[in-house]
């Protein structure tokens, strides 16, 4: 397998350059979160909803789904505020 080396040059004083590098470095983690959401989150949420006596409304369901998304982001060390702001 061929080995590729990438060299990044950026101005550490420039917020936008540093932010772009951070986005590049977090791309694997972001892809992992999207994979989890796409292939596993629905099953987990469905199971939890079926087994819970506390989830009674659509609002409760939406809250659960977003809570799980936030947990995935945190477990993969993806901080949206750092990547966007």
Secondary structure, DSSP 8 states (H G I E B T S, - for coil): -----------TT-HHHHHHHHHHHTHHHHHHHHHHIIIIIHHHHHHHHHT-SS--SHHHHHHHHHHHHHHHHHHTT--HHHHH-
